[in-house]
Amino acid sequence: MGLVVSGYGNAGGPDEHLIYSNVLIGLILKQLYLTAPLMPWYGAYLLLVQFLSHWILLYALLLLNRDYRCVLGYLLFYLVVGIYCLTHTQFTTTAFLAGMAGLAVILSSLFLDSKGPHCRWLKWMGAILLIASSLIRYPSFQMLILASVPLLLGTVFHFFKVIEWKRYLIPAAVAVIGVFGCKIYDTHYYQVDDDWRNFISYHAAAADVSNYVQIPYTEKTRFVFDKVGWSLIDYLMV
């Protein structure tokens, strides 16, 4: 993806079609590469998001309890998860970290609001981070939300009677509209171009084959691939 958006991986120069990340990110990175092509914008943006996510996550923990246990807990998380994500920098884990930081801020806001009205901007920060997570890698965002549903439902149920929920309505609406609106725009951006629309269809079909292989290529199954014109090389390239 970095090679595509930087222009070093294709002859046409910087290209915004990242496929796995939202095209809005691709458009921004494309302009940055056109302005300063020697700067490693793609890697820098991933590292910046990780850096901010770690700081926001630590901030969310310290909002609840400013003692050494929170700091030690964060350091343990950083040593186990953070360092791995930094040394294996890629968009999937970066999206997960951004979404985790967003949920941490929202949960901290819920705990603080249960004791009285707190900073409204915490809710907006959480909404922005969730939108950013969906832009970087939508399936990672989906997995994070799915894994967090029990915790979120339990927290809402616990504080249902003591929190003024109308303070969360607008940030929540913005987050939902932002996530789905950006996803719809990304899908539409590929559909308006015939070549990219056909490629996305092919890519989705190839992903099903490569991710959920049911028939290995052997001498006994070779005739199945011969019927669709696939050679062993075609199978291995998928």
C-alpha positions as a LaTeX table, in Angstrom:
\begin{tabular}{lrrr}
\hline
Residue & $x$ (\AA) & $y$ (\AA) & $z$ (\AA) \\
\hline
Met1 & 0.00 & 0.00 & 0.00 \\
Gly2 & 2.86 & 2.34 & 0.73 \\
Leu3 & 4.33 & 1.60 & $-2.69$ \\
Val4 & 1.01 & 2.35 & $-4.38$ \\
Val5 & 0.26 & 5.64 & $-2.68$ \\
Ser6 & 3.86 & 6.83 & $-2.98$ \\
Gly7 & 4.01 & 6.02 & $-6.68$ \\
Tyr8 & 7.06 & 3.77 & $-6.39$ \\
Gly9 & 5.01 & 0.63 & $-6.99$ \\
Asn10 & 3.27 & 1.75 & $-10.18$ \\
Ala11 & 4.18 & 3.68 & $-13.31$ \\
Gly12 & 1.40 & 6.25 & $-13.04$ \\
Gly13 & 2.74 & 8.03 & $-9.96$ \\
Pro14 & 1.06 & 8.31 & $-6.54$ \\
Asp15 & $-2.34$ & 6.64 & $-6.44$ \\
Glu16 & $-5.09$ & 6.99 & $-3.85$ \\
His17 & $-6.61$ & 3.51 & $-4.33$ \\
Leu18 & $-5.36$ & 1.76 & $-1.20$ \\
Ile19 & $-8.16$ & $-0.87$ & $-1.33$ \\
Tyr20 & $-7.80$ & $-1.88$ & 2.34 \\
Ser21 & $-7.79$ & 1.67 & 3.75 \\
Asn22 & $-10.38$ & 4.31 & 2.93 \\
Val23 & $-9.76$ & 6.30 & $-0.23$ \\
Leu24 & $-10.00$ & 9.52 & 1.82 \\
Ile25 & $-6.71$ & 8.59 & 3.47 \\
Gly26 & $-5.34$ & 7.71 & 0.06 \\
Leu27 & $-6.27$ & 11.12 & $-1.34$ \\
Ile28 & $-4.53$ & 12.93 & 1.52 \\
Leu29 & $-1.40$ & 10.80 & 1.25 \\
Lys30 & $-1.36$ & 11.20 & $-2.53$ \\
Gln31 & $-1.29$ & 14.98 & $-2.21$ \\
Leu32 & 1.47 & 14.76 & 0.38 \\
Tyr33 & 3.58 & 12.55 & $-1.90$ \\
Leu34 & 2.98 & 14.90 & $-4.83$ \\
Thr35 & 4.13 & 17.80 & $-2.65$ \\
Ala36 & 7.14 & 16.09 & $-1.04$ \\
Pro37 & 7.78 & 12.73 & $-2.77$ \\
Leu38 & 10.92 & 11.91 & $-0.77$ \\
Met39 & 9.14 & 11.96 & 2.58 \\
Pro40 & 7.93 & 8.56 & 3.91 \\
Trp41 & 4.39 & 9.81 & 4.46 \\
Tyr42 & 2.70 & 6.42 & 4.63 \\
Gly43 & 4.90 & 5.04 & 7.39 \\
Ala44 & 4.91 & 8.38 & 9.19 \\
Tyr45 & 1.12 & 8.51 & 9.30 \\
Leu46 & 0.88 & 5.00 & 10.75 \\
Leu47 & 3.49 & 5.75 & 13.40 \\
Leu48 & 1.81 & 9.07 & 14.25 \\
Val49 & $-1.55$ & 7.35 & 14.75 \\
Gln50 & 0.07 & 4.73 & 16.98 \\
Phe51 & 1.91 & 7.39 & 18.98 \\
Leu52 & $-1.26$ & 9.42 & 19.56 \\
Ser53 & $-3.29$ & 6.30 & 20.35 \\
His54 & $-0.86$ & 5.24 & 23.08 \\
Trp55 & $-0.87$ & 8.68 & 24.68 \\
Ile56 & $-4.66$ & 8.92 & 24.55 \\
Leu57 & $-4.98$ & 5.42 & 26.01 \\
Leu58 & $-2.68$ & 6.34 & 28.90 \\
Tyr59 & $-4.56$ & 9.61 & 29.39 \\
Ala60 & $-7.88$ & 7.75 & 29.57 \\
Leu61 & $-6.48$ & 5.45 & 32.26 \\
Leu62 & $-5.06$ & 8.33 & 34.30 \\
Leu63 & $-8.39$ & 10.14 & 34.19 \\
Leu64 & $-9.88$ & 7.31 & 36.22 \\
Asn65 & $-7.11$ & 6.80 & 38.73 \\
Arg66 & $-3.81$ & 8.65 & 38.85 \\
Asp67 & $-1.60$ & 6.20 & 40.63 \\
Tyr68 & 1.28 & 3.87 & 39.85 \\
Arg69 & $-1.02$ & 0.91 & 39.12 \\
Cys70 & $-2.47$ & 2.61 & 36.05 \\
Val71 & 1.01 & 3.47 & 34.81 \\
Leu72 & 2.25 & $-0.09$ & 35.42 \\
Gly73 & $-0.82$ & $-1.50$ & 33.68 \\
Tyr74 & $-0.20$ & 0.69 & 30.66 \\
Leu75 & 3.51 & $-0.20$ & 30.62 \\
Leu76 & 2.60 & $-3.89$ & 30.63 \\
Phe77 & 0.24 & $-3.30$ & 27.70 \\
Tyr78 & 2.94 & $-1.36$ & 25.87 \\
Leu79 & 5.56 & $-4.05$ & 26.42 \\
Val80 & 3.26 & $-6.87$ & 25.33 \\
Val81 & 1.25 & $-5.18$ & 22.56 \\
Gly82 & 2.67 & $-1.73$ & 21.84 \\
Ile83 & 6.23 & $-2.73$ & 20.99 \\
Tyr84 & 5.01 & $-5.52$ & 18.73 \\
Cys85 & 2.77 & $-3.09$ & 16.84 \\
Leu86 & 5.63 & $-0.61$ & 16.46 \\
Thr87 & 8.10 & $-3.21$ & 15.21 \\
His88 & 5.47 & $-4.72$ & 12.89 \\
Thr89 & 3.89 & $-1.47$ & 11.76 \\
Gln90 & 0.93 & $-2.00$ & 9.47 \\
Phe91 & $-2.55$ & $-0.61$ & 8.96 \\
Thr92 & $-4.56$ & $-3.42$ & 10.59 \\
Thr93 & $-2.98$ & $-3.17$ & 14.05 \\
Thr94 & $-2.84$ & 0.62 & 13.78 \\
Ala95 & $-6.59$ & 0.76 & 13.16 \\
Phe96 & $-7.18$ & $-1.52$ & 16.14 \\
Leu97 & $-5.04$ & 0.68 & 18.41 \\
Ala98 & $-6.85$ & 3.84 & 17.32 \\
Gly99 & $-10.23$ & 2.23 & 17.94 \\
Met100 & $-9.07$ & 0.89 & 21.31 \\
Ala101 & $-7.99$ & 4.38 & 22.36 \\
Gly102 & $-11.37$ & 5.74 & 21.26 \\
Leu103 & $-13.27$ & 3.16 & 23.28 \\
Ala104 & $-11.01$ & 3.79 & 26.29 \\
Val105 & $-11.83$ & 7.50 & 26.18 \\
Ile106 & $-15.56$ & 6.79 & 25.88 \\
Leu107 & $-15.51$ & 4.32 & 28.78 \\
Ser108 & $-13.53$ & 6.79 & 30.91 \\
Ser109 & $-16.11$ & 9.45 & 30.09 \\
Leu110 & $-18.91$ & 7.10 & 31.19 \\
Phe111 & $-17.23$ & 6.36 & 34.52 \\
Leu112 & $-16.55$ & 10.05 & 35.16 \\
Asp113 & $-20.07$ & 11.13 & 34.14 \\
Ser114 & $-21.51$ & 8.64 & 36.61 \\
Lys115 & $-20.06$ & 10.90 & 39.32 \\
Gly116 & $-21.22$ & 14.13 & 37.70 \\
Pro117 & $-21.02$ & 15.96 & 34.32 \\
His118 & $-17.50$ & 15.88 & 32.92 \\
Cys119 & $-15.57$ & 17.17 & 29.93 \\
Arg120 & $-17.76$ & 17.04 & 26.84 \\
Trp121 & $-14.78$ & 16.90 & 24.51 \\
Leu122 & $-13.93$ & 13.38 & 25.72 \\
Lys123 & $-17.00$ & 12.09 & 23.90 \\
Trp124 & $-15.96$ & 13.89 & 20.71 \\
Met125 & $-12.42$ & 12.55 & 20.97 \\
Gly126 & $-13.80$ & 9.03 & 21.20 \\
Ala127 & $-16.03$ & 9.59 & 18.18 \\
Ile128 & $-13.14$ & 10.96 & 16.10 \\
Leu129 & $-10.88$ & 8.03 & 17.00 \\
Leu130 & $-13.54$ & 5.49 & 16.07 \\
Ile131 & $-14.04$ & 7.18 & 12.70 \\
Ala132 & $-10.26$ & 7.23 & 12.17 \\
Ser133 & $-10.07$ & 3.53 & 13.02 \\
Ser134 & $-12.72$ & 2.70 & 10.42 \\
Leu135 & $-10.87$ & 4.76 & 7.81 \\
Ile136 & $-7.58$ & 2.98 & 8.38 \\
Arg137 & $-9.00$ & $-0.56$ & 8.31 \\
Tyr138 & $-12.75$ & $-1.12$ & 8.37 \\
Pro139 & $-12.69$ & $-4.86$ & 9.24 \\
Ser140 & $-10.39$ & $-4.12$ & 12.22 \\
Phe141 & $-12.90$ & $-1.53$ & 13.43 \\
Gln142 & $-15.72$ & $-4.05$ & 13.04 \\
Met143 & $-13.82$ & $-6.71$ & 14.98 \\
Leu144 & $-13.01$ & $-4.24$ & 17.77 \\
Ile145 & $-16.64$ & $-3.18$ & 18.14 \\
Leu146 & $-17.82$ & $-6.79$ & 18.08 \\
Ala147 & $-15.32$ & $-7.78$ & 20.77 \\
Ser148 & $-16.26$ & $-4.75$ & 22.89 \\
Val149 & $-20.05$ & $-5.21$ & 22.77 \\
Pro150 & $-20.29$ & $-7.14$ & 26.09 \\
Leu151 & $-18.17$ & $-4.54$ & 27.91 \\
Leu152 & $-20.09$ & $-1.62$ & 26.41 \\
Leu153 & $-23.50$ & $-3.13$ & 27.16 \\
Gly154 & $-22.45$ & $-3.99$ & 30.70 \\
Thr155 & $-21.17$ & $-0.46$ & 31.32 \\
Val156 & $-24.30$ & 1.16 & 29.87 \\
Phe157 & $-26.56$ & $-1.10$ & 31.94 \\
His158 & $-24.58$ & $-0.37$ & 35.11 \\
Phe159 & $-24.70$ & 3.41 & 34.71 \\
Phe160 & $-28.04$ & 3.67 & 32.89 \\
Lys161 & $-29.84$ & 5.53 & 35.69 \\
Val162 & $-27.05$ & 7.86 & 36.77 \\
Ile163 & $-25.76$ & 9.26 & 33.45 \\
Glu164 & $-27.35$ & 12.03 & 31.42 \\
Trp165 & $-27.35$ & 10.18 & 28.10 \\
Lys166 & $-28.41$ & 13.11 & 25.95 \\
Arg167 & $-24.82$ & 14.39 & 26.22 \\
Tyr168 & $-23.76$ & 11.34 & 24.19 \\
Leu169 & $-26.42$ & 11.49 & 21.48 \\
Ile170 & $-24.78$ & 13.99 & 19.12 \\
Pro171 & $-21.22$ & 12.54 & 19.37 \\
Ala172 & $-22.66$ & 9.03 & 18.90 \\
Ala173 & $-24.68$ & 10.16 & 15.88 \\
Val174 & $-21.62$ & 11.84 & 14.37 \\
Ala175 & $-19.56$ & 8.68 & 14.91 \\
Val176 & $-22.17$ & 6.43 & 13.27 \\
Ile177 & $-22.74$ & 8.80 & 10.34 \\
Gly178 & $-19.01$ & 9.35 & 9.95 \\
Val179 & $-18.16$ & 5.64 & 9.92 \\
Phe180 & $-20.90$ & 4.57 & 7.52 \\
Gly181 & $-20.71$ & 7.73 & 5.42 \\
Cys182 & $-16.98$ & 7.27 & 4.81 \\
Lys183 & $-17.48$ & 3.59 & 4.02 \\
Ile184 & $-20.21$ & 4.39 & 1.50 \\
Tyr185 & $-18.03$ & 7.06 & $-0.12$ \\
Asp186 & $-15.13$ & 4.62 & $-0.36$ \\
Thr187 & $-17.33$ & 2.00 & $-2.04$ \\
His188 & $-18.82$ & 4.57 & $-4.42$ \\
Tyr189 & $-15.36$ & 5.88 & $-5.37$ \\
Tyr190 & $-14.39$ & 2.46 & $-6.73$ \\
Gln191 & $-17.75$ & 1.80 & $-8.38$ \\
Val192 & $-17.71$ & 4.91 & $-10.60$ \\
Asp193 & $-14.62$ & 3.63 & $-12.43$ \\
Asp194 & $-15.24$ & 0.57 & $-14.62$ \\
Asp195 & $-11.70$ & $-0.78$ & $-14.31$ \\
Trp196 & $-11.61$ & $-0.46$ & $-10.54$ \\
Arg197 & $-15.13$ & $-1.86$ & $-10.20$ \\
Asn198 & $-14.08$ & $-4.97$ & $-12.12$ \\
Phe199 & $-10.87$ & $-5.25$ & $-10.13$ \\
Ile200 & $-12.73$ & $-5.05$ & $-6.80$ \\
Ser201 & $-15.05$ & $-7.85$ & $-7.95$ \\
Tyr202 & $-12.05$ & $-9.96$ & $-8.93$ \\
His203 & $-10.24$ & $-9.09$ & $-5.70$ \\
Ala204 & $-13.23$ & $-10.15$ & $-3.59$ \\
Ala205 & $-13.48$ & $-13.46$ & $-5.44$ \\
Ala206 & $-9.74$ & $-14.09$ & $-5.15$ \\
Ala207 & $-9.88$ & $-13.30$ & $-1.42$ \\
Asp208 & $-12.55$ & $-15.95$ & $-0.91$ \\
Val209 & $-10.35$ & $-18.49$ & $-2.67$ \\
Ser210 & $-7.12$ & $-17.56$ & $-0.88$ \\
Asn211 & $-8.68$ & $-17.12$ & 2.58 \\
Tyr212 & $-11.03$ & $-20.10$ & 2.48 \\
Val213 & $-9.29$ & $-22.64$ & 0.28 \\
Gln214 & $-11.43$ & $-25.78$ & 0.08 \\
Ile215 & $-9.80$ & $-27.58$ & $-2.84$ \\
Pro216 & $-6.00$ & $-27.96$ & $-2.95$ \\
Tyr217 & $-4.29$ & $-28.22$ & $-6.31$ \\
Thr218 & $-3.27$ & $-31.87$ & $-6.76$ \\
Glu219 & $-3.20$ & $-34.36$ & $-9.59$ \\
Lys220 & $-6.63$ & $-35.59$ & $-8.49$ \\
Thr221 & $-8.17$ & $-32.10$ & $-8.45$ \\
Arg222 & $-6.29$ & $-30.72$ & $-11.42$ \\
Phe223 & $-9.21$ & $-31.33$ & $-13.80$ \\
Val224 & $-11.37$ & $-28.92$ & $-11.76$ \\
Phe225 & $-8.89$ & $-26.10$ & $-12.29$ \\
Asp226 & $-8.40$ & $-27.07$ & $-15.94$ \\
Lys227 & $-12.11$ & $-26.49$ & $-16.54$ \\
Val228 & $-11.77$ & $-22.81$ & $-15.57$ \\
Gly229 & $-8.40$ & $-22.38$ & $-17.25$ \\
Trp230 & $-6.29$ & $-22.27$ & $-14.08$ \\
Ser231 & $-2.74$ & $-23.60$ & $-14.06$ \\
Leu232 & $-0.68$ & $-24.42$ & $-10.97$ \\
Ile233 & 1.00 & $-21.02$ & $-11.31$ \\
Asp234 & $-2.41$ & $-19.30$ & $-11.32$ \\
Tyr235 & $-3.36$ & $-21.18$ & $-8.15$ \\
Leu236 & $-0.11$ & $-20.29$ & $-6.38$ \\
Met237 & $-0.38$ & $-16.61$ & $-7.37$ \\
Val238 & $-3.76$ & $-16.34$ & $-5.66$ \\
\hline
\end{tabular}
